[in-house]
């Protein structure tokens, strides 16, 4: 397994991110960007804290069309932000519901050099406004001279292409998780519960070097993916079951996201055939993944294999997505997404098929796009599912 990458980034990493963003902002005729979510604030600042779990305080970052970012944050975060490369830090004593940073934020935006009269704010798909709606309406009145423009496509495009340092962190998360998955069958037995199986995996992930696994879902029995997202449960694993575990495990703020299927005893022949089919579909997606291809190309390559293998449909809605600072990032592997793959894009390949009424088989791996095509970040799963034949004593 690779050595753990150094935590954090050099300042030049953030300077390059800002430069790329400002080039895109000029093309979109924006005087600034207003960012309110954890991933976007961290992307440009390096400010990483668990305090985002608290909904009490909003946090803001302004990116001017020229110059360095401006942090407008609660006073409790000032010391932490001063530990980053950000120098312009403006604070208020939050929580202060009557004016929770709104005036300070409006002053910051109004102080920007005004060329176009437009401020970018992510508003579209997969975006989130992390401030009270009432406060946002106050802000709109406070910056009435500006037109607010949807900057979600701009941010999606920036974050879809990763730097070498970002890829190293994602790959390390993948390697830790791959090693934990490979060791898991020896810890499992017929008669244990889904929850016990996932606890064993989670403990190994932490021992091997993961920071945490905020996303670890599982399901067995009918294999309906709708059931899987609700687990793990206390359902006892029996002879003939297939257990799917899907995890998003984190190292230094970057996710992996892939699953493994594990057979208990002797599963039905149609279940084994479905697993072999989704495995081949993943290979087809991998072969199609290269610079210049689109997300739709990946979908079509995988769906051809699934359809030929007797797929009755796919109820997941997509067969992969972008990956990085968040468990899932745009774009999506769908038949209509024409986002072009570039060197440095990190993608999940997640073909899924309904192989019998109420029965779903899903397989997922993580890849990065290189000049020569795709490269696996997760260790490729074997064609045959690991078999657990030991019974719990």
C-alpha positions in Angstrom: 0.0 0.0 0.0 1.2 3.5 -0.8 2.6 5.8 1.9 0.1 8.3 3.4 0.3 11.6 1.4 1.4 14.7 3.3 -1.6 16.4 4.8 -2.7 19.8 3.5 -1.4 21.5 0.3 1.3 24.0 -0.6 0.2 27.6 -1.0 0.8 27.3 -4.7 -2.0 24.8 -4.9 -4.5 27.4 -3.7 -3.0 30.1 -5.9 -3.5 27.9 -8.9 -7.1 27.1 -7.9 -7.8 30.9 -7.5 -6.1 31.6 -10.9 -8.2 29.0 -12.7 -11.4 30.3 -11.0 -10.6 33.9 -11.9 -10.0 33.1 -15.5 -13.4 31.4 -15.6 -15.0 34.3 -13.8 -13.6 36.7 -16.4 -15.2 34.6 -19.1 -18.5 34.7 -17.2 -18.2 38.4 -16.5 -18.3 38.1 -12.8 -16.9 40.6 -10.3 -16.7 38.0 -7.6 -17.9 34.6 -6.3 -19.8 34.1 -3.0 -19.3 30.7 -1.5 -21.1 29.3 1.5 -20.6 25.5 1.7 -17.8 23.6 3.4 -16.3 22.0 0.3 -16.1 25.3 -1.6 -14.8 27.3 1.3 -12.1 24.6 1.9 -11.3 24.3 -1.8 -10.0 27.9 -1.9 -8.8 28.4 1.7 -7.7 25.0 3.1 -9.9 25.7 6.2 -10.8 22.2 7.4 -12.8 21.8 10.6 -15.5 19.5 12.0 -17.3 22.6 13.2 -19.4 22.6 10.0 -21.5 19.9 11.7 -23.1 22.6 13.8 -25.9 24.4 11.9 -25.7 27.4 14.2 -23.2 29.6 12.3 -22.9 30.4 8.6 -19.4 30.7 7.0 -18.6 32.7 3.8 -15.8 33.1 1.4 -15.6 35.9 -1.3 -13.4 35.3 -4.3 -12.8 38.6 -6.1 -12.1 38.8 -9.8 -8.6 39.8 -8.9 -6.6 39.2 -5.8 -6.9 36.8 -2.9 -10.0 35.4 -1.2 -11.8 37.2 1.6 -13.1 35.1 4.6 -16.2 36.4 6.3 -16.6 34.0 9.2 -17.7 33.7 12.9 -15.1 34.9 15.4 -14.8 31.3 16.8 -13.1 30.3 13.5 -10.6 33.2 13.3 -7.7 31.4 14.8 -8.2 28.4 12.6 -8.5 30.5 9.4 -5.3 32.4 10.3 -3.6 29.0 10.1 -4.4 28.9 6.4 -3.0 31.0 3.6 -6.0 33.5 3.8 -4.9 36.9 5.0 -8.1 39.0 4.7 -10.3 37.6 7.5 -13.4 39.5 8.7 -15.3 38.3 11.7 -18.4 38.9 13.8 -19.4 37.5 17.2 -21.7 34.7 16.1 -24.3 33.6 16.7 -26.1 36.9 16.4 -29.5 36.2 14.8 -30.3 39.9 14.3 -27.3 40.3 12.0 -25.4 37.0 11.6 -22.7 38.3 9.4 -25.0 39.7 6.7 -23.9 43.3 7.0 -20.3 42.3 7.1 -20.8 40.1 4.0 -22.6 42.8 2.1 -19.9 45.3 2.9 -17.3 42.9 1.6 -19.2 42.3 -1.7 -19.9 46.0 -2.2 -16.2 46.8 -1.7 -15.2 44.7 -4.8 -14.2 46.6 -7.9 -17.4 46.7 -10.0 -16.8 46.1 -13.7 -19.7 43.8 -14.7 -22.2 44.2 -11.8 -22.5 40.5 -11.4 -21.7 38.1 -8.5 -21.6 34.4 -8.9 -23.3 32.2 -6.4 -23.8 28.4 -6.9 -27.6 28.0 -7.3 -28.0 25.0 -9.7 -27.9 21.2 -9.4 -25.9 19.8 -6.5 -25.5 23.3 -4.9 -26.5 24.4 -1.4 -27.1 27.8 0.1 -25.8 27.4 3.7 -27.4 30.4 5.3 -31.0 31.2 6.4 -33.2 32.2 3.6 -34.3 35.3 5.5 -30.6 36.3 5.8 -30.1 35.7 2.1 -33.0 38.1 1.3 -31.4 40.7 3.6 -28.1 40.2 1.7 -29.9 40.7 -1.7 -31.2 44.0 -0.5 -27.8 44.9 0.8 -26.1 44.3 -2.5 -29.0 45.6 -4.7 -26.6 46.9 -7.3 -25.4 43.4 -8.2 -27.1 40.8 -10.3 -26.6 37.3 -8.8 -25.6 34.7 -11.3 -25.6 30.9 -11.0 -22.0 29.8 -10.6 -22.7 26.1 -10.0 -21.5 25.1 -13.5 -18.3 27.1 -13.0 -17.6 25.4 -9.6 -18.4 21.9 -11.0 -16.0 22.4 -13.9 -13.2 23.7 -11.6 -13.5 20.9 -9.1 -14.0 18.0 -11.6 -10.3 18.3 -12.7 -8.1 17.3 -9.8 -4.4 18.2 -9.2 -1.8 15.5 -8.6 -1.9 16.2 -4.9 -5.7 15.8 -4.7 -5.5 12.6 -6.7 -2.9 11.2 -4.3 -5.2 11.7 -1.3 -8.1 10.1 -3.1 -5.9 7.2 -4.2 -4.7 6.7 -0.6 -8.3 6.6 0.6 -9.0 4.0 -2.1 -5.9 1.9 -1.1 -6.8 1.9 2.6 -10.4 0.8 1.7 -9.3 -1.8 -0.8 -7.0 -3.4 1.8 -9.8 -3.4 4.4 -12.2 -5.0 1.9 -9.7 -7.6 0.9 -9.2 -8.6 4.6 -12.9 -8.5 5.4 -14.0 -12.1 4.3 -11.8 -13.6 7.1 -13.8 -11.7 9.7 -17.2 -12.7 8.4 -19.4 -15.7 9.1 -22.8 -17.0 8.2 -25.1 -16.1 11.1 -23.7 -12.6 11.9 -25.6 -9.5 11.1 -25.1 -6.8 8.5 -24.3 -4.3 11.2 -21.7 -6.6 12.7 -20.0 -7.0 9.3 -19.9 -3.3 8.8 -18.5 -2.7 12.2 -15.7 -5.0 11.4 -14.9 -3.1 8.2 -15.1 0.3 9.9 -12.7 -0.7 12.6 -10.2 -2.0 10.1 -10.5 1.2 8.0 -9.5 3.3 11.0 -6.6 1.0 11.9 -5.3 1.1 8.4 -5.1 4.8 8.2 -8.5 6.3 7.2 -9.6 9.4 9.1 -13.2 8.3 9.1 -16.0 6.6 7.1 -19.0 8.8 7.2 -20.7 6.8 4.5 -20.9 3.0 5.0 -24.1 1.4 3.8 -25.0 -2.2 3.3 -27.8 -4.6 2.3 -28.4 -8.2 1.7 -31.3 -10.6 0.8 -33.3 -9.2 -2.1 -30.4 -6.9 -3.1 -32.8 -4.0 -3.8 -30.6 -0.9 -3.9 -33.4 1.1 -2.3 -33.0 -1.2 0.7 -29.2 -0.9 0.7 -29.2 2.8 1.3 -31.2 2.2 4.5 -28.7 -0.3 6.0 -26.8 -1.8 7.6 -29.5 -3.5 9.7 -29.7 -6.2 12.2 -30.7 -8.7 9.5 -28.9 -12.0 10.0 -26.8 -13.2 7.0 -27.8 -16.6 5.8 -26.7 -19.2 3.3 -27.4 -17.9 -0.2 -27.2 -14.2 0.7 -25.0 -11.7 -1.0 -24.0 -8.7 1.1 -23.1 -5.5 -0.6 -21.1 -2.9 1.3 -20.6 0.5 -0.2 -18.3 3.0 1.6 -17.1 6.6 1.3 -14.0 6.7 3.4 -12.0 9.8 3.9 -8.3 10.8 4.1 -7.4 14.4 4.7 -10.8 15.6 3.5 -10.9 13.5 0.3 -13.2 10.6 -0.4 -13.1 7.2 -2.0 -16.4 5.7 -3.0 -16.8 2.0 -4.0 -18.5 -1.2 -3.0 -17.8 -4.9 -2.7 -20.2 -7.9 -2.9 -19.6 -10.8 -0.7 -21.3 -14.3 -1.1 -22.4 -16.3 2.0 -22.6 -20.0 1.4 -23.9 -20.8 -2.1 -25.8 -18.0 -3.8 -28.2 -18.6 -6.7 -26.8 -19.1 -10.2 -28.6 -16.0 -11.5 -27.0 -13.9 -8.7 -23.5 -15.1 -9.6 -24.2 -14.4 -13.3 -25.4 -10.9 -12.5 -22.2 -10.2 -10.6 -20.1 -11.4 -13.5 -22.1 -9.1 -15.8 -21.6 -6.0 -13.7 -17.9 -6.8 -13.4 -17.6 -7.0 -17.2 -19.6 -3.8 -17.5 -17.2 -2.0 -15.2 -14.3 -3.1 -17.5 -16.2 -1.7 -20.5 -16.6 1.6 -18.8 -12.9 1.6 -17.9 -12.0 1.0 -21.6 -14.2 3.9 -22.7 -12.8 6.3 -20.1 -10.2 8.5 -21.8 -9.6 12.2 -22.5 -12.3 13.5 -24.9 -14.9 10.9 -24.0 -18.1 12.0 -22.3 -19.9 10.7 -19.2 -22.6 9.6 -21.6 -20.0 7.5 -23.5 -19.2 5.7 -20.2 -22.9 5.0 -19.5 -23.5 3.6 -23.0 -20.4 1.4 -22.9 -21.6 -0.1 -19.6 -25.2 -0.3 -20.5 -24.5 -2.3 -23.6 -22.9 -5.0 -21.5 -25.7 -5.0 -18.9 -28.5 -5.1 -21.6 -26.8 -8.0 -23.3 -26.6 -9.7 -19.9 -30.4 -9.5 -19.5 -30.7 -6.4 -17.4 -34.3 -5.5 -16.7 -33.4 -1.9 -15.9 -31.4 0.2 -13.5 -33.1 1.9 -10.5 -30.1 3.8 -9.2 -30.5 6.6 -11.8 -26.9 6.8 -12.9 -23.9 4.6 -13.2 -21.2 6.7 -11.7 -20.2 10.3 -10.8 -17.4 12.6 -10.0 -15.5 12.2 -6.7 -13.3 14.2 -4.5 -13.9 16.5 -1.5 -17.5 15.2 -1.4 -18.7 11.6 -1.5 -20.4 12.4 -4.8 -19.6 15.3 -7.0 -20.9 16.2 -10.5 -21.1 15.3 -13.2 -23.1 12.0 -13.4 -22.7 9.0 -15.6 -26.0 9.1 -17.4 -27.0 8.7 -21.1 -27.5 12.5 -21.5 -24.5 14.0 -19.6 -22.1 15.4 -22.3 -19.4 16.5 -19.8 -16.1 15.8 -21.5 -13.4 13.9 -19.6 -10.1 15.6 -19.1 -6.7 14.5 -17.6 -7.1 14.7 -13.9 -10.8 13.9 -13.7 -11.7 11.3 -10.9 -14.8 9.2 -11.7 -16.6 6.3 -10.2 -17.8 3.5 -12.5 -21.0 2.1 -10.9 -22.9 -0.2 -13.3 -26.1 -1.6 -11.8 -28.7 -3.9 -13.1 -32.1 -5.3 -12.0 -31.4 -9.0 -12.8 -34.8 -10.3 -11.5 -37.9 -8.6 -10.1 -36.9 -6.8 -7.0 -33.2 -7.9 -7.2 -30.4 -5.5 -8.0 -26.7 -6.1 -8.5 -24.3 -3.1 -8.3 -20.5 -2.9 -8.6 -18.4 0.2 -8.2 -14.7 1.2 -8.7 -12.8 4.5 -8.7 -10.6 5.7 -11.6 -8.6 8.7 -12.7 -8.3 9.9 -16.3 -4.7 10.1 -17.6 -3.2 11.1 -20.9 -3.3 7.4 -21.9 -6.8 6.5 -20.7 -8.0 5.5 -17.3 -6.1 4.2 -14.2 -7.6 2.3 -11.4 -7.5 4.0 -8.0 -9.3 1.2 -6.1 -7.8 -2.3 -6.3 -9.9 -4.1 -9.0 -12.3 -6.6 -7.4 -12.0 -10.2 -8.5 -14.6 -11.5 -11.0 -15.7 -14.1 -8.5 -17.2 -12.8 -5.3 -15.4 -13.8 -2.1 -17.2 -16.8 -0.5 -17.9 -16.9 3.3 -18.6 -20.5 4.3 -17.7 -20.4 8.0 -20.6 -20.4 10.4 -20.7 -18.2 13.5 -20.1 -20.3 16.5 
